[in-house]
């Protein structure tokens, strides 16, 4: 009888150990929700009142189309040299955003669509260019396949802009509203005149607890 009870106890403990082991293994495999790809031109699962991917896509597409329709930029017999970077893109708003996302996307998409009607100067790469120029002129490397020039390319126009915002909060409901205004302006680098201007504005409201980084 004792042996029989001992055998039953041992079997019961072994079965319990297997169940616990299975549960532990199952819990170890749980890694949380899998990543989900979202369309960058639409509102995602996480959204607030700040500038988000769909806003970046919409505003840069609008500015690109507007620039391409401007004869002072695309109707010249000699394509103008243009600088588009974030050097003079100021963020004075309460939105946290890397302004490179605006200028990089605008420059790249515009360069593709302009098809030679504009020439883009990579002033943000000037250090890289100067190092290579110095190596060529010192004889450390050959001259490459492109003719040498007296200096790096100068630009005719450069993009500047500003991001501004106006916030309002309903303390009773915790709802936040933000009006955002983003301006883009192309400046003549000899005269200082503005040859093209673009404006993008939006207002969003939400019970905002989204953190932008």
N, C-alpha and C positions, 0 to 999 in steps of 0.2 A: 504493500500500500504506500509506504514511504517513498519507494523508488518511483512509483507511478505518479504521485503528487509532485515529486521533484522534477520528473520529466515534463509534466504539464506546465510547471512554473518556468522551467528553462525555455520551453517552446513559446510560452507567452512573452517572456522577456525578449526573446529573439525576434518575434513578430513586431513587438513594440519598437525595438531598435531599428528594424527595417522601415517601419512607417515614419519614424522620426528622421531617419537618414534620407528618406525620399522627400520629406517636407523640407529638410534643410537644403537638399540639392535644388529643389524647385525654387526656394526663396533666393538661393544664390544666383539663379539664372535671371531673376527679375532685375532689369537694369533701368526701369522707368520707361516713359513713352519714347518710341523711336522718332528720329528726326523726320520732319515732313517738309518737302520742298514746296515753296509757295511762289506764285507769280509776283515778281517784283513790281509790276505795274498795277497791282490791286491791293486793297487793304488786307493785311494778314490777320492771323488769329490774335496777335498782340498788337494793340493800337492805342494811341493816346492823342494828345493835341499838338504834339511836336511835328517837325518835318520828318517824313518817313520815306521809304523807298518809292512808293507810288508818286509822291510829290516831286522827288528828284527826277524821276523819269518824265513826268508830265511837264515840268517847267523847262527842263533842258530840251525836250522835243519842241516845245513851243518857241523857245528862243532860237533854236536852230532853224526852224522854218522861217521865222521872221527875219533872221540875218540873211538867209539865202535869197529872200525877196527884196533885199535892199540893194539898189543899183550902185550905191557908193562903195559897197563891199564886194559885190560879185559882177558888176557891169563894167569893170575897167579893162582896158586892153592889156595892161600889165597887172597880173594878179598881185594884190597887196600883201605885204607881210604882216602877220598878225600874231600877237602874243595873247594866249588865253591860259592864265594860271590863277592861283588864289592869292598872289602877292598883294593885290589891292581889292580883295573881296573881304569885306568886314562883316563880322557877325556881332551885331549890337542887340540881338534879340535874347529872349529867355530860353530859346531852343538850343539844345546841345547838338551841334552838327559839325562834321569835318567838311569844311568848304571845298576841300580837294575833290570830294565826290561830285560837286556841282560843276566845277571847272574842268575836271578830267573828262567827265562824260560829255560835256558840251563840246570840248575841243576834239575829242576822238570821233564823235558822231558827225560833227561839222566837217572835219577833215575828210571823212569818208564820203559825205554827201556833196561836198563842194566840187569834187572831181577836178581839182587843179585851178579852180577859180579863186581860191585863196591859198596862200602859202603860210604855214604855221611855224613860227620860230620857237624852238624849245629852250627858252631862256632859263628854265629850271634845270637844264642839262649843260649850262655854259661852262661849269667847272670841268666836266667830263670832256667837252669839246676842246677846251684850252689845253688840257694835259696832253691830248693827242696831237694838237697843233705843235706844241713845244717839242714833243718827241720827234716829229717829222722834221722840224726845222733844225734840231740839234743833230740830225743824222742817225738817231738811235733806231729809227724805223724808216722804211721807204715812204714815198709820197702818196701811196695809195693810188686809186684810179680816178679820183676827182681832182680837178685843178686846184692849186693853192690860191688862196685869196689874201688880201692885205689884212683883213680883220674878219671877225665873226659877223653874221648877218644882222643888220639893224632892222628895226621894225617900223612899220607905218602906223599901226594902230595897236592899242592894248586894252584889254577888258578890265573894267573895274565894277564894283557893285557893293551893295549893302543889304543885310538882312535885318529887319526891324520887326518888333512884335508889340502887341497890346493885349494884356491878360485881364480877365474878369473872373471872379470866383463867387458862386452862390454858397454862402456859409451854411445855409439851412439844408441843402441837399448834397453839398460837397462837389457840385458840378463846376468844372473849369471850362472857360471859353478862351480861345487864343486866336487873335487875328494876326496873321503873318504877312509881311510884305517883303518881296525880294526884288531888288532892282538890278539890272544889268546895263552897263553903258560902255560903248566903244569910243575910245578917246584918240584923237589925232595926236601923235607923239611929236609933231613939230609945232603945231598951232595951239594945242590944248583944247581944241573944239571937240564937241561930242557929235559924232557922225551917226550914231544909232543908239536908241534906248529901248529897253524892254522891261516890262513889269509883270510880275506874277504875284497874285494875292489869293489868300484863302482864309477861312475861319472854321475852326473845329471846336466842338463841345463834347465833353465826356466827363464821367466821374473818374478823373485821371489819377491812376496810381502807377503808371508806367514810368520806368526809369530809363532814360536815354544815356548811352555811354559811347 
